[in-house]
Amino acid sequence: MTLLQRFMQEEDALGTVELILIIVVLVGLVAIFKKQLVSLVNNILAKITKQSNSI
């Protein structure tokens, strides 16, 4: 096989591209929903703190 044919059949980089796209989508979602996520985490931590004081 020629070098060009082997290069065209190589699929190792596809996993890397897919992983990068997933990371980009996740970062985008976090950026879009940042306020809601911060509020959710704060509420959960407040509940944990409140319930731990009652024990």
Secondary structure, DSSP 4 states (H G I P E B T S, - for coil): --HHHHHHH--HHHHHHHHHHHHHHHHHHHHHTHHHHHHHHHHHHHHHHHHHHT-
